[in-house]
Every structure is written in structure tokens, then in C-alpha cells.
Amino acid sequence: MSPKPEQPAPTPPRPAAGRYDTETDVLSVRFTDAEAVASREVRPGIVVAYDAAGAVAAIEILEASAGRLAADQDLRRLTGAA
């Protein structure tokens, strides 16, 4: 019996891309290239954007320097993905 050929590893998800705007004090983190079609403020100053499939596309943190999140905050808890 011959051994099974190895299956290629799945493609890893796209790494998140973040951007901080010093003029508006907004931190934006994109998780996908998909267009956001809906958004919801999950906590004051924290907006989660969703794509057409309902997956999280991005998170925006308004007044980011105000310390709305702890340094070790798990963003999945904000989106309901955890």
C-alpha cells in the first residue's frame, strides 16, 4: 500500500492591517479586503464593520488615545467571534 500524498497546508488568513490617524485619533483595523456593508457600535467609540456574509471586515476605535481598550484586549470579544 502506498502512502497518501501530503495535502498542502491551508492558506493562512490575511493578516490584519491597522492604521492610526493622528489628526482624527481613530485606529482602524481591517481583517479582509471585502467591502463593509453594515456596521454596529458595540461599545461607545468602538465600531465593528461587517461584510456581505456577516463576517467582521474591520474595527474602528474612535478617540483611540482615550484608552478604550486594555493593551492585551482580545478584539474577538468585541465582535462576538470569541
N, CA, C and O atoms as a Maestro MAE file, in Angstrom:
{
 s_m_m2io_version
 :::
 2.0.0
}

f_m_ct {
 s_m_title
 :::
 protein
 m_atom[328] {
  # First column is atom index #
  i_m_mmod_type
  r_m_x_coord
  r_m_y_coord
  r_m_z_coord
  i_m_residue_number
  s_m_chain_name
  s_m_pdb_residue_name
  s_m_pdb_atom_name
  i_m_atomic_number
  :::
  1 25 0.857 -1.171 0.000 1 A "MET " " N  " 7
  2 3 0.000 0.000 0.000 1 A "MET " " CA " 6
  3 2 0.903 1.234 0.000 1 A "MET " " C  " 6
  4 15 1.825 1.330 0.809 1 A "MET " " O  " 8
  5 25 0.642 2.156 -0.889 2 A "SER " " N  " 7
  6 3 1.484 3.354 -0.972 2 A "SER " " CA " 6
  7 2 0.970 4.423 -0.014 2 A "SER " " C  " 6
  8 15 -0.233 4.520 0.231 2 A "SER " " O  " 8
  9 25 1.893 5.231 0.530 3 A "PRO " " N  " 7
  10 3 1.460 6.288 1.465 3 A "PRO " " CA " 6
  11 2 0.658 7.358 0.739 3 A "PRO " " C  " 6
  12 15 0.862 7.617 -0.447 3 A "PRO " " O  " 8
  13 25 -0.257 7.972 1.478 4 A "LYS " " N  " 7
  14 3 -1.063 9.069 0.918 4 A "LYS " " CA " 6
  15 2 -0.170 10.270 0.653 4 A "LYS " " C  " 6
  16 15 0.716 10.570 1.453 4 A "LYS " " O  " 8
  17 25 -0.390 10.960 -0.461 5 A "PRO " " N  " 7
  18 3 0.386 12.185 -0.679 5 A "PRO " " CA " 6
  19 2 -0.014 13.239 0.349 5 A "PRO " " C  " 6
  20 15 -1.173 13.325 0.755 5 A "PRO " " O  " 8
  21 25 0.954 14.023 0.753 6 A "GLU " " N  " 7
  22 3 0.666 15.076 1.735 6 A "GLU " " CA " 6
  23 2 -0.212 16.144 1.116 6 A "GLU " " C  " 6
  24 15 -0.006 16.557 -0.025 6 A "GLU " " O  " 8
  25 25 -1.184 16.580 1.879 7 A "GLN " " N  " 7
  26 3 -2.066 17.659 1.438 7 A "GLN " " CA " 6
  27 2 -1.393 18.990 1.722 7 A "GLN " " C  " 6
  28 15 -0.746 19.142 2.759 7 A "GLN " " O  " 8
  29 25 -1.532 19.962 0.819 8 A "PRO " " N  " 7
  30 3 -0.951 21.280 1.109 8 A "PRO " " CA " 6
  31 2 -1.650 21.918 2.302 8 A "PRO " " C  " 6
  32 15 -2.840 21.709 2.535 8 A "PRO " " O  " 8
  33 25 -0.900 22.682 3.033 9 A "ALA " " N  " 7
  34 3 -1.467 23.390 4.190 9 A "ALA " " CA " 6
  35 2 -2.454 24.436 3.698 9 A "ALA " " C  " 6
  36 15 -2.241 25.036 2.644 9 A "ALA " " O  " 8
  37 25 -3.535 24.664 4.446 10 A "PRO " " N  " 7
  38 3 -4.484 25.702 4.035 10 A "PRO " " CA " 6
  39 2 -3.811 27.072 4.025 10 A "PRO " " C  " 6
  40 15 -2.876 27.334 4.780 10 A "PRO " " O  " 8
  41 25 -4.310 27.921 3.158 11 A "THR " " N  " 7
  42 3 -3.776 29.275 3.085 11 A "THR " " CA " 6
  43 2 -4.117 30.006 4.374 11 A "THR " " C  " 6
  44 15 -5.279 30.022 4.779 11 A "THR " " O  " 8
  45 25 -3.137 30.608 5.023 12 A "PRO " " N  " 7
  46 3 -3.435 31.328 6.264 12 A "PRO " " CA " 6
  47 2 -4.297 32.549 5.982 12 A "PRO " " C  " 6
  48 15 -4.242 33.110 4.888 12 A "PRO " " O  " 8
  49 25 -5.096 32.966 6.967 13 A "PRO " " N  " 7
  50 3 -5.916 34.161 6.759 13 A "PRO " " CA " 6
  51 2 -5.034 35.384 6.549 13 A "PRO " " C  " 6
  52 15 -3.883 35.428 6.982 13 A "PRO " " O  " 8
  53 25 -5.598 36.358 5.884 14 A "ARG " " N  " 7
  54 3 -4.872 37.611 5.634 14 A "ARG " " CA " 6
  55 2 -4.578 38.268 6.974 14 A "ARG " " C  " 6
  56 15 -5.468 38.374 7.818 14 A "ARG " " O  " 8
  57 25 -3.335 38.713 7.181 15 A "PRO " " N  " 7
  58 3 -3.037 39.404 8.435 15 A "PRO " " CA " 6
  59 2 -3.810 40.717 8.522 15 A "PRO " " C  " 6
  60 15 -4.049 41.385 7.516 15 A "PRO " " O  " 8
  61 25 -4.182 41.059 9.713 16 A "ALA " " N  " 7
  62 3 -4.891 42.325 9.914 16 A "ALA " " CA " 6
  63 2 -3.966 43.484 9.573 16 A "ALA " " C  " 6
  64 15 -2.760 43.439 9.817 16 A "ALA " " O  " 8
  65 25 -4.560 44.513 9.008 17 A "ALA " " N  " 7
  66 3 -3.797 45.722 8.673 17 A "ALA " " CA " 6
  67 2 -4.383 46.877 9.465 17 A "ALA " " C  " 6
  68 15 -5.571 47.178 9.347 17 A "ALA " " O  " 8
  69 25 -3.562 47.516 10.263 18 A "GLY " " N  " 7
  70 3 -4.034 48.618 11.090 18 A "GLY " " CA " 6
  71 2 -3.472 49.952 10.641 18 A "GLY " " C  " 6
  72 15 -2.398 50.032 10.045 18 A "GLY " " O  " 8
  73 25 -4.228 50.997 10.943 19 A "ARG " " N  " 7
  74 3 -3.790 52.354 10.613 19 A "ARG " " CA " 6
  75 2 -4.313 53.284 11.696 19 A "ARG " " C  " 6
  76 15 -5.483 53.219 12.073 19 A "ARG " " O  " 8
  77 25 -3.443 54.147 12.192 20 A "TYR " " N  " 7
  78 3 -3.842 55.138 13.185 20 A "TYR " " CA " 6
  79 2 -3.737 56.512 12.550 20 A "TYR " " C  " 6
  80 15 -2.690 56.879 12.016 20 A "TYR " " O  " 8
  81 25 -4.822 57.270 12.608 21 A "ASP " " N  " 7
  82 3 -4.859 58.631 12.069 21 A "ASP " " CA " 6
  83 2 -4.679 59.600 13.232 21 A "ASP " " C  " 6
  84 15 -5.564 59.738 14.076 21 A "ASP " " O  " 8
  85 25 -3.540 60.264 13.272 22 A "THR " " N  " 7
  86 3 -3.244 61.166 14.388 22 A "THR " " CA " 6
  87 2 -4.129 62.402 14.389 22 A "THR " " C  " 6
  88 15 -4.373 62.983 15.447 22 A "THR " " O  " 8
  89 25 -4.616 62.815 13.219 23 A "GLU " " N  " 7
  90 3 -5.472 64.010 13.156 23 A "GLU " " CA " 6
  91 2 -6.862 63.753 13.714 23 A "GLU " " C  " 6
  92 15 -7.423 64.605 14.403 23 A "GLU " " O  " 8
  93 25 -7.423 62.578 13.419 24 A "THR " " N  " 7
  94 3 -8.777 62.274 13.886 24 A "THR " " CA " 6
  95 2 -8.789 61.401 15.139 24 A "THR " " C  " 6
  96 15 -9.842 61.204 15.745 24 A "THR " " O  " 8
  97 25 -7.606 60.869 15.539 25 A "ASP " " N  " 7
  98 3 -7.476 59.985 16.696 25 A "ASP " " CA " 6
  99 2 -8.330 58.729 16.528 25 A "ASP " " C  " 6
  100 15 -9.013 58.296 17.456 25 A "ASP " " O  " 8
  101 25 -8.277 58.147 15.311 26 A "VAL " " N  " 7
  102 3 -9.040 56.937 15.005 26 A "VAL " " CA " 6
  103 2 -8.071 55.821 14.629 26 A "VAL " " C  " 6
  104 15 -7.203 55.996 13.773 26 A "VAL " " O  " 8
  105 25 -8.232 54.670 15.284 27 A "LEU " " N  " 7
  106 3 -7.476 53.473 14.942 27 A "LEU " " CA " 6
  107 2 -8.390 52.578 14.122 27 A "LEU " " C  " 6
  108 15 -9.470 52.208 14.581 27 A "LEU " " O  " 8
  109 25 -7.967 52.228 12.913 28 A "SER " " N  " 7
  110 3 -8.736 51.351 12.028 28 A "SER " " CA " 6
  111 2 -7.957 50.066 11.819 28 A "SER " " C  " 6
  112 15 -6.762 50.099 11.523 28 A "SER " " O  " 8
  113 25 -8.635 48.927 11.973 29 A "VAL " " N  " 7
  114 3 -8.018 47.623 11.735 29 A "VAL " " CA " 6
  115 2 -8.890 46.881 10.736 29 A "VAL " " C  " 6
  116 15 -10.067 46.634 10.995 29 A "VAL " " O  " 8
  117 25 -8.303 46.521 9.577 30 A "ARG " " N  " 7
  118 3 -9.012 45.772 8.531 30 A "ARG " " CA " 6
  119 2 -8.606 44.310 8.617 30 A "ARG " " C  " 6
  120 15 -7.428 43.992 8.781 30 A "ARG " " O  " 8
  121 25 -9.590 43.422 8.505 31 A "PHE " " N  " 7
  122 3 -9.332 41.986 8.562 31 A "PHE " " CA " 6
  123 2 -9.501 41.312 7.214 31 A "PHE " " C  " 6
  124 15 -9.083 40.168 7.033 31 A "PHE " " O  " 8
  125 25 -10.106 42.007 6.273 32 A "THR " " N  " 7
  126 3 -10.389 41.441 4.962 32 A "THR " " CA " 6
  127 2 -10.416 42.554 3.929 32 A "THR " " C  " 6
  128 15 -10.551 43.729 4.269 32 A "THR " " O  " 8
  129 25 -10.287 42.176 2.679 33 A "ASP " " N  " 7
  130 3 -10.401 43.156 1.597 33 A "ASP " " CA " 6
  131 2 -11.853 43.350 1.169 33 A "ASP " " C  " 6
  132 15 -12.148 44.221 0.350 33 A "ASP " " O  " 8
  133 25 -12.756 42.546 1.715 34 A "ALA " " N  " 7
  134 3 -14.171 42.642 1.353 34 A "ALA " " CA " 6
  135 2 -14.744 43.987 1.789 34 A "ALA " " C  " 6
  136 15 -14.341 44.555 2.804 34 A "ALA " " O  " 8
  137 25 -15.683 44.476 1.006 35 A "GLU " " N  " 7
  138 3 -16.335 45.751 1.318 35 A "GLU " " CA " 6
  139 2 -17.238 45.599 2.543 35 A "GLU " " C  " 6
  140 15 -17.971 44.618 2.665 35 A "GLU " " O  " 8
  141 25 -17.180 46.556 3.428 36 A "ALA " " N  " 7
  142 3 -18.071 46.571 4.588 36 A "ALA " " CA " 6
  143 2 -19.437 47.076 4.140 36 A "ALA " " C  " 6
  144 15 -19.538 48.116 3.489 36 A "ALA " " O  " 8
  145 25 -20.486 46.337 4.489 37 A "VAL " " N  " 7
  146 3 -21.835 46.719 4.080 37 A "VAL " " CA " 6
  147 2 -22.712 47.124 5.258 37 A "VAL " " C  " 6
  148 15 -23.797 47.673 5.065 37 A "VAL " " O  " 8
  149 25 -22.252 46.859 6.467 38 A "ALA " " N  " 7
  150 3 -23.014 47.228 7.662 38 A "ALA " " CA " 6
  151 2 -22.029 47.450 8.801 38 A "ALA " " C  " 6
  152 15 -20.914 46.928 8.785 38 A "ALA " " O  " 8
  153 25 -22.455 48.229 9.788 39 A "SER " " N  " 7
  154 3 -21.601 48.449 10.954 39 A "SER " " CA " 6
  155 2 -22.466 48.602 12.194 39 A "SER " " C  " 6
  156 15 -23.657 48.903 12.121 39 A "SER " " O  " 8
  157 25 -21.822 48.383 13.335 40 A "ARG " " N  " 7
  158 3 -22.541 48.479 14.609 40 A "ARG " " CA " 6
  159 2 -21.570 48.981 15.664 40 A "ARG " " C  " 6
  160 15 -20.434 48.514 15.745 40 A "ARG " " O  " 8
  161 25 -22.018 49.929 16.469 41 A "GLU " " N  " 7
  162 3 -21.215 50.407 17.593 41 A "GLU " " CA " 6
  163 2 -21.420 49.420 18.739 41 A "GLU " " C  " 6
  164 15 -22.489 49.380 19.349 41 A "GLU " " O  " 8
  165 25 -20.389 48.622 19.029 42 A "VAL " " N  " 7
  166 3 -20.515 47.563 20.026 42 A "VAL " " CA " 6
  167 2 -20.265 48.055 21.442 42 A "VAL " " C  " 6
  168 15 -20.743 47.457 22.406 42 A "VAL " " O  " 8
  169 25 -19.528 49.127 21.567 43 A "ARG " " N  " 7
  170 3 -19.300 49.841 22.823 43 A "ARG " " CA " 6
  171 2 -19.117 51.285 22.435 43 A "ARG " " C  " 6
  172 15 -18.807 51.567 21.278 43 A "ARG " " O  " 8
  173 25 -19.296 52.213 23.354 44 A "PRO " " N  " 7
  174 3 -19.101 53.617 22.989 44 A "PRO " " CA " 6
  175 2 -17.723 53.839 22.359 44 A "PRO " " C  " 6
  176 15 -16.693 53.553 22.969 44 A "PRO " " O  " 8
  177 25 -17.727 54.353 21.128 45 A "GLY " " N  " 7
  178 3 -16.491 54.663 20.430 45 A "GLY " " CA " 6
  179 2 -15.823 53.499 19.731 45 A "GLY " " C  " 6
  180 15 -14.732 53.659 19.184 45 A "GLY " " O  " 8
  181 25 -16.451 52.321 19.734 46 A "ILE " " N  " 7
  182 3 -15.879 51.152 19.061 46 A "ILE " " CA " 6
  183 2 -16.907 50.631 18.060 46 A "ILE " " C  " 6
  184 15 -17.987 50.170 18.429 46 A "ILE " " O  " 8
  185 25 -16.536 50.718 16.777 47 A "VAL " " N  " 7
  186 3 -17.443 50.363 15.687 47 A "VAL " " CA " 6
  187 2 -16.898 49.137 14.963 47 A "VAL " " C  " 6
  188 15 -15.730 49.112 14.575 47 A "VAL " " O  " 8
  189 25 -17.738 48.124 14.780 48 A "VAL " " N  " 7
  190 3 -17.374 46.922 14.042 48 A "VAL " " CA " 6
  191 2 -18.114 46.957 12.712 48 A "VAL " " C  " 6
  192 15 -19.325 47.171 12.670 48 A "VAL " " O  " 8
  193 25 -17.368 46.744 11.617 49 A "ALA " " N  " 7
  194 3 -17.951 46.725 10.276 49 A "ALA " " CA " 6
  195 2 -18.001 45.280 9.779 49 A "ALA " " C  " 6
  196 15 -17.084 44.496 10.026 49 A "ALA " " O  " 8
  197 25 -19.084 44.940 9.077 50 A "TYR " " N  " 7
  198 3 -19.315 43.576 8.598 50 A "TYR " " CA " 6
  199 2 -19.405 43.557 7.079 50 A "TYR " " C  " 6
  200 15 -19.874 44.515 6.464 50 A "TYR " " O  " 8
  201 25 -18.948 42.448 6.472 51 A "ASP " " N  " 7
  202 3 -19.069 42.290 5.026 51 A "ASP " " CA " 6
  203 2 -20.430 41.679 4.689 51 A "ASP " " C  " 6
  204 15 -21.241 41.439 5.584 51 A "ASP " " O  " 8
  205 25 -20.681 41.430 3.409 52 A "ALA " " N  " 7
  206 3 -21.982 40.924 2.964 52 A "ALA " " CA " 6
  207 2 -22.314 39.559 3.559 52 A "ALA " " C  " 6
  208 15 -23.489 39.221 3.703 52 A "ALA " " O  " 8
  209 25 -21.302 38.772 3.906 53 A "ALA " " N  " 7
  210 3 -21.526 37.455 4.503 53 A "ALA " " CA " 6
  211 2 -21.726 37.531 6.016 53 A "ALA " " C  " 6
  212 15 -21.986 36.514 6.660 53 A "ALA " " O  " 8
  213 25 -21.606 38.725 6.581 54 A "GLY " " N  " 7
  214 3 -21.772 38.896 8.019 54 A "GLY " " CA " 6
  215 2 -20.494 38.705 8.815 54 A "GLY " " C  " 6
  216 15 -20.517 38.729 10.045 54 A "GLY " " O  " 8
  217 25 -19.376 38.514 8.121 55 A "ALA " " N  " 7
  218 3 -18.083 38.364 8.800 55 A "ALA " " CA " 6
  219 2 -17.522 39.739 9.142 55 A "ALA " " C  " 6
  220 15 -17.810 40.722 8.459 55 A "ALA " " O  " 8
  221 25 -16.728 39.801 10.189 56 A "VAL " " N  " 7
  222 3 -16.116 41.070 10.589 56 A "VAL " " CA " 6
  223 2 -15.097 41.482 9.534 56 A "VAL " " C  " 6
  224 15 -14.167 40.734 9.232 56 A "VAL " " O  " 8
  225 25 -15.277 42.673 8.978 57 A "ALA " " N  " 7
  226 3 -14.359 43.204 7.968 57 A "ALA " " CA " 6
  227 2 -13.370 44.177 8.591 57 A "ALA " " C  " 6
  228 15 -12.221 44.259 8.157 57 A "ALA " " O  " 8
  229 25 -13.811 44.920 9.615 58 A "ALA " " N  " 7
  230 3 -12.947 45.947 10.206 58 A "ALA " " CA " 6
  231 2 -13.467 46.360 11.576 58 A "ALA " " C  " 6
  232 15 -14.622 46.120 11.927 58 A "ALA " " O  " 8
  233 25 -12.580 46.987 12.334 59 A "ILE " " N  " 7
  234 3 -12.939 47.608 13.611 59 A "ILE " " CA " 6
  235 2 -12.350 49.003 13.608 59 A "ILE " " C  " 6
  236 15 -11.198 49.196 13.221 59 A "ILE " " O  " 8
  237 25 -13.136 49.975 14.039 60 A "GLU " " N  " 7
  238 3 -12.639 51.341 14.217 60 A "GLU " " CA " 6
  239 2 -12.784 51.716 15.682 60 A "GLU " " C  " 6
  240 15 -13.823 51.483 16.300 60 A "GLU " " O  " 8
  241 25 -11.733 52.295 16.221 61 A "ILE " " N  " 7
  242 3 -11.760 52.762 17.599 61 A "ILE " " CA " 6
  243 2 -11.629 54.275 17.555 61 A "ILE " " C  " 6
  244 15 -10.579 54.816 17.211 61 A "ILE " " O  " 8
  245 25 -12.719 54.945 17.911 62 A "LEU " " N  " 7
  246 3 -12.751 56.399 17.905 62 A "LEU " " CA " 6
  247 2 -12.104 56.912 19.182 62 A "LEU " " C  " 6
  248 15 -12.175 56.263 20.225 62 A "LEU " " O  " 8
  249 25 -11.472 58.078 19.100 63 A "GLU " " N  " 7
  250 3 -10.747 58.628 20.251 63 A "GLU " " CA " 6
  251 2 -9.839 57.551 20.844 63 A "GLU " " C  " 6
  252 15 -9.872 57.280 22.044 63 A "GLU " " O  " 8
  253 25 -9.031 56.944 19.978 64 A "ALA " " N  " 7
  254 3 -8.196 55.797 20.358 64 A "ALA " " CA " 6
  255 2 -7.236 56.108 21.499 64 A "ALA " " C  " 6
  256 15 -6.931 55.227 22.303 64 A "ALA " " O  " 8
  257 25 -6.760 57.335 21.582 65 A "SER " " N  " 7
  258 3 -5.810 57.672 22.647 65 A "SER " " CA " 6
  259 2 -6.482 57.773 24.015 65 A "SER " " C  " 6
  260 15 -5.797 57.938 25.024 65 A "SER " " O  " 8
  261 25 -7.813 57.678 24.064 66 A "ALA " " N  " 7
  262 3 -8.536 57.759 25.332 66 A "ALA " " CA " 6
  263 2 -8.419 56.473 26.141 66 A "ALA " " C  " 6
  264 15 -8.897 56.415 27.274 66 A "ALA " " O  " 8
  265 25 -7.784 55.432 25.574 67 A "GLY " " N  " 7
  266 3 -7.577 54.190 26.323 67 A "GLY " " CA " 6
  267 2 -8.832 53.368 26.481 67 A "GLY " " C  " 6
  268 15 -9.077 52.823 27.558 67 A "GLY " " O  " 8
  269 25 -9.638 53.261 25.435 68 A "ARG " " N  " 7
  270 3 -10.877 52.473 25.498 68 A "ARG " " CA " 6
  271 2 -10.619 50.978 25.651 68 A "ARG " " C  " 6
  272 15 -11.480 50.239 26.129 68 A "ARG " " O  " 8
  273 25 -9.418 50.530 25.239 69 A "LEU " " N  " 7
  274 3 -9.078 49.112 25.317 69 A "LEU " " CA " 6
  275 2 -7.813 48.922 26.140 69 A "LEU " " C  " 6
  276 15 -6.924 49.774 26.141 69 A "LEU " " O  " 8
  277 25 -7.744 47.804 26.835 70 A "ALA " " N  " 7
  278 3 -6.508 47.437 27.522 70 A "ALA " " CA " 6
  279 2 -5.497 46.979 26.476 70 A "ALA " " C  " 6
  280 15 -5.883 46.543 25.391 70 A "ALA " " O  " 8
  281 25 -4.227 47.072 26.788 71 A "ALA " " N  " 7
  282 3 -3.176 46.693 25.838 71 A "ALA " " CA " 6
  283 2 -3.305 45.241 25.397 71 A "ALA " " C  " 6
  284 15 -2.925 44.900 24.277 71 A "ALA " " O  " 8
  285 25 -3.833 44.386 26.261 72 A "ASP " " N  " 7
  286 3 -3.960 42.972 25.912 72 A "ASP " " CA " 6
  287 2 -5.402 42.579 25.570 72 A "ASP " " C  " 6
  288 15 -5.749 41.399 25.628 72 A "ASP " " O  " 8
  289 25 -6.235 43.546 25.217 73 A "GLN " " N  " 7
  290 3 -7.643 43.296 24.892 73 A "GLN " " CA " 6
  291 2 -7.756 42.367 23.686 73 A "GLN " " C  " 6
  292 15 -7.084 42.583 22.677 73 A "GLN " " O  " 8
  293 25 -8.577 41.359 23.773 74 A "ASP " " N  " 7
  294 3 -8.846 40.448 22.666 74 A "ASP " " CA " 6
  295 2 -9.985 41.041 21.845 74 A "ASP " " C  " 6
  296 15 -11.127 41.074 22.302 74 A "ASP " " O  " 8
  297 25 -9.681 41.511 20.633 75 A "LEU " " N  " 7
  298 3 -10.698 42.165 19.807 75 A "LEU " " CA " 6
  299 2 -11.829 41.223 19.426 75 A "LEU " " C  " 6
  300 15 -12.925 41.683 19.106 75 A "LEU " " O  " 8
  301 25 -11.589 39.905 19.453 76 A "ARG " " N  " 7
  302 3 -12.663 38.960 19.122 76 A "ARG " " CA " 6
  303 2 -13.815 39.064 20.111 76 A "ARG " " C  " 6
  304 15 -14.963 38.811 19.747 76 A "ARG " " O  " 8
  305 25 -13.530 39.430 21.350 77 A "ARG " " N  " 7
  306 3 -14.606 39.559 22.343 77 A "ARG " " CA " 6
  307 2 -15.553 40.697 21.982 77 A "ARG " " C  " 6
  308 15 -16.744 40.640 22.290 77 A "ARG " " O  " 8
  309 25 -15.022 41.741 21.322 78 A "LEU " " N  " 7
  310 3 -15.862 42.867 20.917 78 A "LEU " " CA " 6
  311 2 -16.779 42.505 19.768 78 A "LEU " " C  " 6
  312 15 -17.876 43.050 19.641 78 A "LEU " " O  " 8
  313 25 -16.329 41.583 18.930 79 A "THR " " N  " 7
  314 3 -17.068 41.249 17.718 79 A "THR " " CA " 6
  315 2 -17.985 40.053 17.895 79 A "THR " " C  " 6
  316 15 -18.792 39.755 17.014 79 A "THR " " O  " 8
  317 25 -17.871 39.371 19.011 80 A "GLY " " N  " 7
  318 3 -18.671 38.175 19.230 80 A "GLY " " CA " 6
  319 2 -18.045 36.937 18.616 80 A "GLY " " C  " 6
  320 15 -18.666 35.875 18.608 80 A "GLY " " O  " 8
  321 25 -16.816 37.052 18.098 81 A "ALA " " N  " 7
  322 3 -16.153 35.926 17.452 81 A "ALA " " CA " 6
  323 2 -15.453 35.004 18.445 81 A "ALA " " C  " 6
  324 15 -15.043 33.903 18.075 81 A "ALA " " O  " 8
  325 25 -15.311 35.426 19.679 82 A "ALA " " N  " 7
  326 3 -14.591 34.595 20.662 82 A "ALA " " CA " 6
  327 2 -15.521 33.587 21.294 82 A "ALA " " C  " 6
  328 15 -15.098 32.803 22.143 82 A "ALA " " O  " 8
  :::
 }
 m_bond[327] {
  # First column is bond index #
  i_m_from
  i_m_to
  i_m_order
  :::
  1 1 2 1
  2 2 3 1
  3 3 4 2
  4 3 5 1
  5 5 6 1
  6 6 7 1
  7 7 8 2
  8 7 9 1
  9 9 10 1
  10 10 11 1
  11 11 12 2
  12 11 13 1
  13 13 14 1
  14 14 15 1
  15 15 16 2
  16 15 17 1
  17 17 18 1
  18 18 19 1
  19 19 20 2
  20 19 21 1
  21 21 22 1
  22 22 23 1
  23 23 24 2
  24 23 25 1
  25 25 26 1
  26 26 27 1
  27 27 28 2
  28 27 29 1
  29 29 30 1
  30 30 31 1
  31 31 32 2
  32 31 33 1
  33 33 34 1
  34 34 35 1
  35 35 36 2
  36 35 37 1
  37 37 38 1
  38 38 39 1
  39 39 40 2
  40 39 41 1
  41 41 42 1
  42 42 43 1
  43 43 44 2
  44 43 45 1
  45 45 46 1
  46 46 47 1
  47 47 48 2
  48 47 49 1
  49 49 50 1
  50 50 51 1
  51 51 52 2
  52 51 53 1
  53 53 54 1
  54 54 55 1
  55 55 56 2
  56 55 57 1
  57 57 58 1
  58 58 59 1
  59 59 60 2
  60 59 61 1
  61 61 62 1
  62 62 63 1
  63 63 64 2
  64 63 65 1
  65 65 66 1
  66 66 67 1
  67 67 68 2
  68 67 69 1
  69 69 70 1
  70 70 71 1
  71 71 72 2
  72 71 73 1
  73 73 74 1
  74 74 75 1
  75 75 76 2
  76 75 77 1
  77 77 78 1
  78 78 79 1
  79 79 80 2
  80 79 81 1
  81 81 82 1
  82 82 83 1
  83 83 84 2
  84 83 85 1
  85 85 86 1
  86 86 87 1
  87 87 88 2
  88 87 89 1
  89 89 90 1
  90 90 91 1
  91 91 92 2
  92 91 93 1
  93 93 94 1
  94 94 95 1
  95 95 96 2
  96 95 97 1
  97 97 98 1
  98 98 99 1
  99 99 100 2
  100 99 101 1
  101 101 102 1
  102 102 103 1
  103 103 104 2
  104 103 105 1
  105 105 106 1
  106 106 107 1
  107 107 108 2
  108 107 109 1
  109 109 110 1
  110 110 111 1
  111 111 112 2
  112 111 113 1
  113 113 114 1
  114 114 115 1
  115 115 116 2
  116 115 117 1
  117 117 118 1
  118 118 119 1
  119 119 120 2
  120 119 121 1
  121 121 122 1
  122 122 123 1
  123 123 124 2
  124 123 125 1
  125 125 126 1
  126 126 127 1
  127 127 128 2
  128 127 129 1
  129 129 130 1
  130 130 131 1
  131 131 132 2
  132 131 133 1
  133 133 134 1
  134 134 135 1
  135 135 136 2
  136 135 137 1
  137 137 138 1
  138 138 139 1
  139 139 140 2
  140 139 141 1
  141 141 142 1
  142 142 143 1
  143 143 144 2
  144 143 145 1
  145 145 146 1
  146 146 147 1
  147 147 148 2
  148 147 149 1
  149 149 150 1
  150 150 151 1
  151 151 152 2
  152 151 153 1
  153 153 154 1
  154 154 155 1
  155 155 156 2
  156 155 157 1
  157 157 158 1
  158 158 159 1
  159 159 160 2
  160 159 161 1
  161 161 162 1
  162 162 163 1
  163 163 164 2
  164 163 165 1
  165 165 166 1
  166 166 167 1
  167 167 168 2
  168 167 169 1
  169 169 170 1
  170 170 171 1
  171 171 172 2
  172 171 173 1
  173 173 174 1
  174 174 175 1
  175 175 176 2
  176 175 177 1
  177 177 178 1
  178 178 179 1
  179 179 180 2
  180 179 181 1
  181 181 182 1
  182 182 183 1
  183 183 184 2
  184 183 185 1
  185 185 186 1
  186 186 187 1
  187 187 188 2
  188 187 189 1
  189 189 190 1
  190 190 191 1
  191 191 192 2
  192 191 193 1
  193 193 194 1
  194 194 195 1
  195 195 196 2
  196 195 197 1
  197 197 198 1
  198 198 199 1
  199 199 200 2
  200 199 201 1
  201 201 202 1
  202 202 203 1
  203 203 204 2
  204 203 205 1
  205 205 206 1
  206 206 207 1
  207 207 208 2
  208 207 209 1
  209 209 210 1
  210 210 211 1
  211 211 212 2
  212 211 213 1
  213 213 214 1
  214 214 215 1
  215 215 216 2
  216 215 217 1
  217 217 218 1
  218 218 219 1
  219 219 220 2
  220 219 221 1
  221 221 222 1
  222 222 223 1
  223 223 224 2
  224 223 225 1
  225 225 226 1
  226 226 227 1
  227 227 228 2
  228 227 229 1
  229 229 230 1
  230 230 231 1
  231 231 232 2
  232 231 233 1
  233 233 234 1
  234 234 235 1
  235 235 236 2
  236 235 237 1
  237 237 238 1
  238 238 239 1
  239 239 240 2
  240 239 241 1
  241 241 242 1
  242 242 243 1
  243 243 244 2
  244 243 245 1
  245 245 246 1
  246 246 247 1
  247 247 248 2
  248 247 249 1
  249 249 250 1
  250 250 251 1
  251 251 252 2
  252 251 253 1
  253 253 254 1
  254 254 255 1
  255 255 256 2
  256 255 257 1
  257 257 258 1
  258 258 259 1
  259 259 260 2
  260 259 261 1
  261 261 262 1
  262 262 263 1
  263 263 264 2
  264 263 265 1
  265 265 266 1
  266 266 267 1
  267 267 268 2
  268 267 269 1
  269 269 270 1
  270 270 271 1
  271 271 272 2
  272 271 273 1
  273 273 274 1
  274 274 275 1
  275 275 276 2
  276 275 277 1
  277 277 278 1
  278 278 279 1
  279 279 280 2
  280 279 281 1
  281 281 282 1
  282 282 283 1
  283 283 284 2
  284 283 285 1
  285 285 286 1
  286 286 287 1
  287 287 288 2
  288 287 289 1
  289 289 290 1
  290 290 291 1
  291 291 292 2
  292 291 293 1
  293 293 294 1
  294 294 295 1
  295 295 296 2
  296 295 297 1
  297 297 298 1
  298 298 299 1
  299 299 300 2
  300 299 301 1
  301 301 302 1
  302 302 303 1
  303 303 304 2
  304 303 305 1
  305 305 306 1
  306 306 307 1
  307 307 308 2
  308 307 309 1
  309 309 310 1
  310 310 311 1
  311 311 312 2
  312 311 313 1
  313 313 314 1
  314 314 315 1
  315 315 316 2
  316 315 317 1
  317 317 318 1
  318 318 319 1
  319 319 320 2
  320 319 321 1
  321 321 322 1
  322 322 323 1
  323 323 324 2
  324 323 325 1
  325 325 326 1
  326 326 327 1
  327 327 328 2
  :::
 }
}
